């Protein structure tokens, strides 16, 4: 049976709360930064290399869309100028007529003025300008749509390839990588970090292009209208920058503290709700509530300051910008009276001023987003750079009918080079034997099993199955020889039938039932509302611990492996269920090589061979009777269980 070990990623990190693509976080929020920014960006660009032509198309479309929208105010200003000319012409006409009447000019002259056509508005010209405006804005919207469409496929294909590479890499990583990291950390890199990269590629890159082009284009248009007004407008920029830096300096520490206290609050709430029965049983509600109020109060005070400092910047920037508008309007009015510029140019200039600050703020926010995205990419690349397990041999051996004879020949192993665990270990297990592995916690019992299945590689020596070195076998072929029943049961979200059938691909419904009957699980399954079609939830909490264990035994029976590994399979169940499980395991072990890891030594009396391990070395081996008669380490372990039980019974009785 191919062994997949999994668990619920309860410690998965939440998605980051900082500014993300398409959503502008408050200024001053702490930004996660990459350790090697340039190197990570280069690797990220390599992933985008196959999409380079579409990137070029996106860039051209972004520039075109932005330029069309930038030209709009200038063209609209021409329509405004034409309207202004019409108004001034009519004003001039009526002023001249009124002056002639007041001056009592000759009647012929006044009649001549009255008979002249009244100046009007050039609506044809204005209509053409408006149609041109509509066309430009429609083209701008169309280019934006096509750009977004192309960029969405580019981003998703890039991240699709990255996800595939990460998945294939995880399949090639040794077990020690997963032992040294939480499931939540790995899950966060594969999901949260990948989503962050995808969102940035899809939204922030195009926003960055359009924002930069907008800033440059608006600056050029403002200069073309009036260098003097542009100089006046740019006097407000240093004030805006200084104001932003001052606010950011003070708000940064408050946002950092806010994130810290938010983490404390989340941890406290999760801890209290996960252990609410214990809290209630020991009367800890008052302390829990008091602790919650304390953290919540600190979060409130810091959060209020952070949000206030972040929120005050925009009214302040608006105040500075409004001063700039007043100055521009005054100077522009003077220039119009001197006929230095047209009245429509003032309207266009004010529109450009209002549009100028927004892309600058966007660029600042996008810079933060890019920092966070590169940090996410760096964490993903860390997985891709991990040392892989040893590759399979090209001329791998295949054992068509394995019997189950296992030998350890001068095996040495260490998790760390400076702390050797096993040295020159020799074990001989004949086919069909039941071998019990006992010893104190941390002695190396589970390590022995991990070495047999090549979850870890030995430093020296070799392990053989039926005389063949396990390194000469494919890992998949090796692991199909083993069936495992662990102390921590693993069942996935699905029906009971599917969970049992996981033991062998293509198993029929009848074979699933027979395996359940052999595992003494059929009776309890039939008492469930849907029988074998009962759906187990994500944590399989809708059945008992003992019932879970019986299902895992049924799964191992269905796999019909030549070698079994039983790791303290009865430690978490009641006495009655333990009897059922032991009966099921006895049937399962019949005719198979079995490795039984046990803490309760009374369960392994009938083992053919007992290996007593301490500090990674076999200190004793033999049958149960032989080891007891020897009066050594095993006898001490065995007798200590009953001594402890008697002492506990005496304390309870007294």
C-alpha positions in Angstrom: 0.0 0.0 0.0 1.4 3.4 -1.0 1.6 5.5 2.1 0.4 9.1 2.1 0.5 10.9 5.4 -1.5 14.0 5.8 -3.1 16.2 8.4 -5.3 19.3 8.8 -3.2 22.4 8.5 -4.6 24.0 11.6 -1.6 26.3 11.9 -1.9 27.7 8.4 -1.0 31.3 8.3 -3.8 33.7 7.4 -3.6 35.7 4.3 -1.5 38.8 4.8 -3.4 41.9 5.9 -1.2 44.5 4.2 -2.0 46.2 1.0 -2.5 43.9 -1.9 -2.9 44.3 -5.6 -6.0 46.2 -6.5 -6.5 47.4 -2.9 -4.5 50.2 -1.5 -3.7 49.7 2.1 -3.1 52.5 4.6 0.1 54.3 4.2 2.6 53.4 6.8 1.6 49.7 7.1 4.6 47.4 7.6 5.8 45.8 4.4 7.4 42.3 4.2 10.7 42.5 2.2 12.7 39.9 0.4 16.3 39.1 1.5 17.6 38.9 -2.1 15.3 41.2 -4.0 17.3 41.3 -7.3 18.0 37.6 -7.4 14.4 36.7 -6.8 13.1 39.2 -9.4 15.5 37.6 -12.0 14.1 34.2 -11.2 10.5 35.4 -11.4 11.3 37.1 -14.8 12.6 33.7 -16.0 9.2 32.1 -15.2 7.5 34.9 -17.2 10.0 34.5 -20.2 7.6 32.2 -22.2 5.0 35.0 -22.0 7.3 37.8 -23.2 5.5 38.6 -26.4 2.2 38.9 -24.6 4.0 41.1 -22.0 5.1 43.4 -24.8 1.5 43.5 -26.2 0.3 44.3 -22.7 2.8 47.1 -22.3 1.9 48.6 -25.7 -1.8 48.4 -24.9 -1.3 50.0 -21.4 0.7 52.9 -22.9 -1.9 53.4 -25.7 -4.8 53.3 -23.3 -3.2 55.7 -20.9 -2.1 58.2 -23.7 -5.7 58.3 -25.1 -7.1 59.1 -21.7 -4.4 61.7 -21.0 -5.0 63.6 -24.3 -8.7 63.9 -23.4 -8.6 66.9 -21.1 -6.4 68.9 -23.6 -8.9 68.2 -26.5 -11.9 69.0 -24.2 -10.2 72.2 -23.3 -10.4 73.2 -27.0 -14.2 72.8 -26.9 -14.2 74.9 -23.7 -12.1 77.6 -25.4 -14.5 77.6 -28.4 -17.5 78.1 -26.0 -15.6 80.8 -24.3 -14.9 82.6 -27.6 -18.5 82.4 -28.4 -19.5 83.9 -25.1 -16.9 86.7 -25.4 -18.0 87.4 -29.0 -21.6 87.9 -27.8 -20.5 89.9 -24.9 -18.4 92.1 -27.2 -21.3 92.6 -29.6 -23.9 93.6 -27.0 -21.4 95.8 -25.2 -20.6 97.6 -28.5 -24.3 98.0 -29.3 -25.1 99.3 -25.8 -22.2 101.8 -25.9 -23.4 103.1 -29.3 -26.9 103.7 -28.0 -25.6 105.4 -24.9 -23.3 107.6 -27.0 -26.3 108.5 -29.2 -24.5 107.5 -32.3 -26.3 108.0 -35.6 -29.4 105.8 -36.1 -27.9 104.4 -39.3 -24.8 103.2 -37.5 -26.9 101.6 -34.7 -29.2 99.9 -37.3 -26.1 98.6 -39.0 -25.0 97.1 -35.8 -28.4 95.6 -35.1 -28.6 94.1 -38.6 -25.2 92.4 -38.2 -25.5 88.6 -37.4 -25.3 88.0 -33.7 -22.1 86.0 -32.9 -23.0 82.4 -32.0 -21.3 79.2 -30.9 -19.5 76.9 -33.3 -21.5 73.8 -32.4 -20.2 71.9 -35.3 -16.6 72.3 -34.0 -17.8 71.5 -30.4 -19.7 68.4 -31.7 -16.6 67.1 -33.5 -14.5 67.6 -30.4 -17.0 65.7 -28.3 -17.2 62.9 -30.9 -13.4 62.7 -30.9 -13.4 62.6 -27.1 -15.9 59.7 -27.1 -13.8 57.9 -29.7 -10.6 58.3 -27.6 -12.2 57.2 -24.4 -13.8 54.2 -26.1 -10.5 53.2 -27.6 -8.9 53.7 -24.2 -11.5 51.4 -22.6 -11.1 48.8 -25.3 -7.4 48.7 -24.9 -7.8 48.4 -21.2 -10.1 45.5 -21.6 -7.8 43.6 -24.0 -4.9 44.4 -21.8 -6.7 42.9 -18.7 -7.8 39.9 -20.7 -4.2 39.1 -21.9 -2.7 39.8 -18.5 -5.1 37.5 -16.7 -4.1 34.6 -18.9 -0.4 35.5 -18.5 -0.5 35.7 -14.7 -2.5 32.4 -14.4 -0.3 30.5 -16.8 2.8 31.7 -15.0 1.5 30.8 -11.6 0.2 27.5 -13.0 3.7 26.6 -14.1 5.1 27.6 -10.7 2.5 25.5 -8.9 3.3 22.5 -11.0 7.0 22.9 -10.3 6.4 23.3 -6.5 4.1 20.2 -6.5 6.6 18.1 -8.4 9.4 19.4 -6.1 7.4 18.5 -2.9 6.9 15.0 -4.3 10.8 14.7 -4.6 11.6 16.1 -1.1 12.6 13.8 1.7 10.4 13.2 4.7 12.8 15.3 6.9 11.7 18.4 5.1 8.1 17.9 6.2 9.2 16.8 9.7 11.1 20.1 10.2 8.2 22.4 9.1 4.5 22.7 10.0 1.8 21.8 7.5 0.6 25.4 7.8 3.9 26.9 6.7 4.1 24.7 3.6 0.4 25.3 2.8 0.9 29.0 3.1 3.7 29.0 0.5 1.7 26.9 -1.9 -1.6 28.9 -1.6 -1.2 32.4 0.0 2.1 33.2 -1.6 1.1 31.8 -5.0 -2.2 33.9 -4.9 -0.1 37.0 -4.0 2.1 36.5 -7.0 -0.9 35.9 -9.3 -2.7 39.0 -8.1 0.3 41.2 -8.5 1.1 39.9 -12.0 -2.5 40.4 -13.1 -3.2 43.8 -11.5 -0.2 45.6 -10.0 2.1 45.3 -13.0 -0.4 46.9 -15.4 -1.2 49.5 -12.7 2.5 50.3 -12.4 2.8 50.8 -16.2 -0.3 53.0 -16.5 0.7 55.0 -13.4 4.2 55.7 -14.6 2.9 56.6 -18.1 0.2 58.8 -16.6 2.7 60.7 -14.4 5.1 61.3 -17.4 2.3 62.1 -19.8 0.5 64.5 -17.5 3.8 66.3 -16.8 4.5 66.7 -20.5 0.9 68.0 -21.1 1.2 70.5 -18.2 4.4 71.8 -19.6 2.9 72.2 -23.1 0.1 74.3 -21.6 2.2 76.6 -19.3 5.7 76.1 -17.9 4.9 78.8 -15.3 1.8 77.1 -14.0 3.6 73.8 -14.0 6.3 75.3 -11.8 3.6 76.6 -9.4 1.9 73.3 -9.3 5.1 71.5 -8.5 5.7 73.7 -5.4 3.0 71.6 -3.8 4.8 68.3 -4.4 7.6 68.7 -1.9 5.1 69.7 0.7 3.1 66.5 -0.1 6.2 64.3 0.1 7.3 65.8 3.4 3.8 65.4 4.9 3.6 61.8 3.7 7.0 60.9 5.2 6.2 62.5 8.5 2.9 60.6 8.8 4.4 57.4 7.6 7.2 57.6 10.2 4.8 57.7 13.1 2.1 55.4 11.7 4.6 52.6 10.8 5.2 51.7 14.5 1.5 51.7 15.3 0.7 49.4 12.4 3.5 47.0 13.5 2.1 46.9 17.0 -1.4 46.5 15.6 -0.3 43.4 13.7 1.5 42.0 16.8 -1.6 42.5 19.1 -3.9 41.1 16.4 -1.8 38.0 16.3 -1.9 37.7 20.1 -5.7 38.1 20.1 -6.2 35.5 17.4 -3.9 33.1 19.2 -5.7 33.6 22.5 -9.2 33.1 21.0 -8.1 30.0 19.1 -6.5 28.5 22.2 -9.6 29.2 24.4 -12.1 27.8 21.9 -10.0 24.7 21.1 -9.7 24.0 24.8 -13.0 25.4 26.0 -14.0 22.2 27.8 -10.8 22.4 29.9 -11.3 26.1 30.5 -14.8 25.5 31.8 -13.8 22.4 33.8 -11.2 24.3 35.8 -13.2 27.5 36.1 -10.8 29.5 33.9 -13.6 31.6 32.2 -12.9 34.8 34.3 -9.1 34.7 33.6 -9.8 34.0 29.9 -12.2 37.0 29.6 -9.8 39.2 31.5 -6.9 38.3 29.3 -9.1 38.9 26.2 -10.1 42.3 27.4 -6.5 43.2 28.2 -5.3 42.3 24.7 -8.3 43.8 23.0 -7.9 47.1 24.9 -4.2 47.3 23.7 -5.3 46.4 20.2 -8.0 49.1 20.3 -5.6 51.8 21.5 -2.9 51.0 19.0 -5.4 50.4 16.2 -7.1 53.7 16.8 -3.8 55.6 16.5 -2.7 53.6 13.4 -6.0 54.2 11.6 -6.1 57.9 12.6 -2.6 58.5 11.4 -3.3 56.7 8.2 -6.6 58.5 7.7 -5.3 62.0 8.4 -2.9 62.0 5.5 -5.5 62.3 2.7 -7.3 65.4 4.1 -3.9 67.0 4.7 -2.8 66.2 1.1 -6.1 67.6 -0.2 -5.5 70.8 1.7 -2.1 71.2 0.1 -3.5 70.4 -3.3 -6.3 72.9 -2.9 -3.8 75.6 -2.2 -2.1 74.7 -5.4 -5.4 74.9 -7.3 -6.0 78.4 -6.0 -2.6 79.6 -7.1 -3.0 78.0 -10.5 -6.4 79.5 -11.0 -5.2 83.0 -10.0 -2.1 82.8 -12.3 -4.1 81.2 -15.1 -6.7 83.9 -14.9 -4.0 86.6 -15.3 -2.5 84.7 -18.2 -5.9 84.5 -19.9 -6.5 88.2 -19.5 -3.1 88.8 -21.2 -4.1 86.2 -23.9 -1.0 84.1 -23.0 -3.1 81.0 -22.9 -6.7 79.9 -23.8 -9.4 79.6 -21.1 -9.9 75.9 -22.0 -6.2 75.3 -21.2 -6.9 76.3 -17.5 -9.7 73.8 -17.3 -7.4 71.1 -18.8 -4.5 72.1 -16.5 -6.7 71.8 -13.3 -7.9 68.4 -14.5 -4.3 67.3 -15.0 -3.4 68.6 -11.5 -6.2 66.5 -10.0 -5.1 63.4 -11.9 -1.4 63.9 -11.1 -1.3 62.9 -7.4 -3.4 59.7 -7.7 -0.9 57.8 -9.9 2.0 58.9 -7.6 0.2 57.4 -4.6 -0.6 54.3 -6.7 3.1 53.9 -7.6 4.0 54.1 -3.8 1.4 51.5 -2.9 2.4 49.2 -5.8 6.1 49.5 -4.7 5.0 48.1 -1.3 2.9 45.3 -3.1 5.9 44.4 -5.2 8.1 44.1 -2.1 5.6 41.8 -0.6 5.2 39.8 -3.8 9.0 39.3 -4.2 9.1 38.1 -0.6 6.3 35.6 -1.5 8.3 34.5 -4.6 11.4 34.1 -2.5 9.6 31.7 -0.1 8.3 29.7 -3.1 11.8 29.5 -4.6 13.1 28.3 -1.2 11.0 25.2 -1.7 12.4 24.8 -5.2 15.9 25.1 -3.9 15.6 22.5 -1.2 17.8 19.4 -1.4 15.9 16.5 -3.0 15.9 12.9 -2.0 18.3 10.6 -3.8 17.2 9.9 -7.3 15.9 6.4 -8.3 18.4 4.1 -10.0 17.9 3.7 -13.7 18.2 -0.1 -13.6 15.9 -0.6 -10.6 15.2 -4.1 -9.4 11.6 -5.4 -9.3 10.5 -8.0 -6.7 7.4 -9.6 -8.3 6.6 -11.9 -5.3 8.2 -10.4 -2.1 8.3 -12.8 0.9 9.2 -10.2 3.6 12.7 -11.1 4.8 14.3 -7.9 6.1 17.9 -7.4 7.2 19.8 -4.4 8.6 23.5 -4.8 7.9 25.9 -2.4 9.8 23.4 0.5 9.4 24.4 3.9 10.8 22.1 6.9 10.8 21.9 10.4 12.3 19.4 13.2 12.0 22.3 15.6 12.6 25.9 15.0 11.9 27.0 16.0 15.4 24.4 13.7 17.0 24.6 10.1 15.7 21.5 8.0 16.5 22.4 4.5 15.2 25.8 3.0 14.7 26.6 -0.4 13.2 23.1 -1.7 13.7 22.5 -5.3 12.6 19.0 -7.0 12.5 17.8 -10.2 10.8 14.1 -10.7 10.4 12.9 -13.8 8.7 9.8 -13.9 6.4 6.6 -14.2 8.4 8.1 -13.3 11.7 6.5 -10.9 14.1 9.1 -8.4 15.4 8.3 -6.2 18.3 10.3 -2.9 18.8 10.3 -1.5 22.3 12.1 1.1 24.2 11.7 4.5 25.9 10.5 7.6 24.1 13.1 8.9 21.7 15.0 5.7 21.5 14.7 5.4 17.7 11.8 3.0 17.3 9.9 5.0 14.6 13.2 5.9 13.0 13.8 2.2 12.4 10.5 2.1 10.5 11.3 5.2 8.5 14.6 3.8 7.4 13.0 0.5 6.2 10.5 2.5 4.0 13.3 4.9 2.8 11.6 8.0 4.3 15.2 8.7 5.4 18.4 7.4 3.9 21.0 5.6 5.9 24.5 7.2 6.2 26.3 3.8 5.9 25.5 0.2 5.7 22.4 -1.2 3.9 18.9 -2.5 4.4 17.7 -5.4 2.3 14.3 -7.0 1.5 14.6 -10.6 0.4 18.3 -10.0 -0.1 17.9 -6.9 -2.4 19.2 -3.6 -1.2 16.2 -1.2 -0.8 18.2 1.5 -2.7 18.1 -0.8 -5.8 14.2 -0.7 -5.7 12.0 2.2 -6.7 10.5 3.9 -3.7 7.0 3.3 -5.0 7.6 -0.4 -5.5 9.2 -0.7 -2.1 6.4 1.1 -0.3 3.7 -1.1 -2.0 5.3 -4.0 0.0 4.3 -2.3 3.3 1.0 -1.7 5.0 0.9 0.7 8.0 -1.5 1.1 10.9 -0.4 4.1 12.9 -1.3 5.5 16.3 -2.6 8.6 14.6 -5.2 7.5 12.2 -5.6 9.2 8.9 -8.9 9.2 7.1 -9.9 11.6 4.4 -13.1 13.5 3.7 -15.2 10.9 1.9 -17.3 7.7 2.3 -16.2 4.8 4.5 -16.1 2.7 1.4 -13.7 5.1 -0.3 -11.5 5.2 2.8 -11.1 1.4 3.0 -10.7 1.1 -0.8 -7.8 3.5 -0.6 -5.7 0.5 0.4 -5.9 -1.0 -3.1 -6.7 0.6 -6.5 -9.6 -0.9 -8.3 -10.9 -2.9 -5.2 -14.5 -4.1 -5.7 -17.4 -3.4 -3.2 -17.4 -7.0 -2.1 -13.6 -6.9 -1.3 -14.2 -3.8 0.7 -16.9 -5.5 2.8 -14.7 -8.6 3.2 -11.8 -6.5 4.5 -14.1 -4.7 6.9 -15.4 -8.0 8.2 -11.9 -9.3 8.7 -11.1 -6.1 10.7 -14.3 -6.5 12.8 -15.5 -3.2 11.5 -18.5 -4.4 9.4 -20.9 -4.5 12.4 -20.5 -0.8 13.4 -20.5 0.3 9.8 -23.9 -1.3 9.2 -25.3 0.5 12.3 -24.5 3.9 10.7 -27.4 5.7 8.8 -25.8 5.3 5.3 -23.7 2.2 6.0 -20.6 2.1 3.8 -21.8 5.2 2.1 -21.6 7.3 5.3 -19.5 10.3 4.6 -16.7 11.1 7.1 -16.1 14.8 7.7 -12.7 16.5 7.4 -11.4 15.3 10.8 -13.5 12.0 10.8 -15.0 13.2 14.1 -18.4 11.7 13.4 -17.0 8.3 14.4 -15.1 7.2 17.5 -11.3 6.8 17.7 -11.6 3.0 17.9 -13.8 2.9 14.9 -11.3 5.0 13.0 -8.5 2.5 13.9 -10.6 -0.4 12.7 -11.1 1.3 9.4 -7.4 1.8 9.0 -6.8 -1.9 9.7 -9.5 -2.8 7.1 -7.6 -0.6 4.7 -4.3 -2.5 5.4 -6.1 -5.9 5.1 -7.4 -4.9 1.7 -3.9 -3.8 0.5 -2.7 -7.4 1.4 1.0 -6.4 1.8 3.7 -8.9 2.6 5.1 -6.6 5.4 3.2 -4.9 8.1 4.1 -1.9 10.4 1.9 -1.4 13.4 2.8 1.7 15.4 1.0 1.6 18.8 -2.3 1.0 17.1 -4.3 0.4 20.3 -3.0 3.2 22.6 -6.0 5.6 22.2 -8.9 3.1 22.5 -10.9 1.6 25.3 -10.3 -2.0 26.6 -13.2 -3.6 24.6 -12.2 -1.9 21.4 -8.6 -2.9 22.0 -9.7 -6.5 22.1 -11.4 -6.1 18.7 -8.4 -4.3 17.3 -6.0 -7.0 18.6 -8.1 -9.7 17.0 -8.2 -7.8 13.7 -4.4 -7.3 13.9 -3.8 -11.0 14.7 -5.7 -12.0 11.5 -3.9 -9.3 9.6 -0.4 -10.4 10.7 -0.9 -14.0 10.0 1.6 -15.2 7.4 3.2 -11.7 7.1 6.4 -10.1 8.3 5.2 -7.7 11.0 7.0 -4.9 12.8 5.1 -3.9 15.9 6.0 -0.7 17.8 4.5 -0.9 21.3 4.7 0.9 24.7 2.3 -1.5 26.4 4.6 -4.5 26.6 1.8 -6.8 27.6 0.5 -6.7 24.0 3.7 -8.2 22.5 4.3 -11.3 24.6 3.7 -13.6 21.6 6.1 -11.8 19.3 8.7 -14.1 17.6 11.4 -11.5 18.3 11.6 -8.5 20.6 14.1 -5.8 19.8 14.9 -3.5 22.8 16.2 -0.2 21.5 17.8 2.5 23.6 19.6 5.6 22.2 19.4 4.1 18.7 21.2 0.8 19.6 19.7 -2.6 20.1 20.6 -3.4 23.7 18.7 -6.7 23.9 16.8 -9.0 21.7 15.0 -12.3 22.1 11.6 -13.7 23.0 9.5 -12.3 25.8 10.4 -15.2 28.2 14.1 -15.0 27.4 14.3 -11.3 28.0 12.4 -11.6 31.3 14.6 -14.4 32.5 17.7 -12.3 31.6 16.5 -9.6 34.0 18.0 -6.7 32.0 16.6 -3.5 30.5 13.5 -5.2 29.0 12.6 -6.8 32.3 13.0 -3.4 34.0 10.7 -1.8 31.5 8.1 -4.5 31.7 8.0 -4.6 35.5 7.9 -0.8 35.8 4.5 -0.8 34.0 2.9 -3.0 36.6 4.7 -1.2 39.4 3.3 2.1 38.2 -0.1 0.6 37.8 -0.1 -0.8 41.3 1.1 2.5 42.7 -1.7 4.4 40.9 -4.3 1.9 42.0 -3.1 2.3 45.6 -3.3 6.0 45.5 -6.8 5.9 44.0 -8.0 3.4 46.7 -6.5 5.5 49.5 
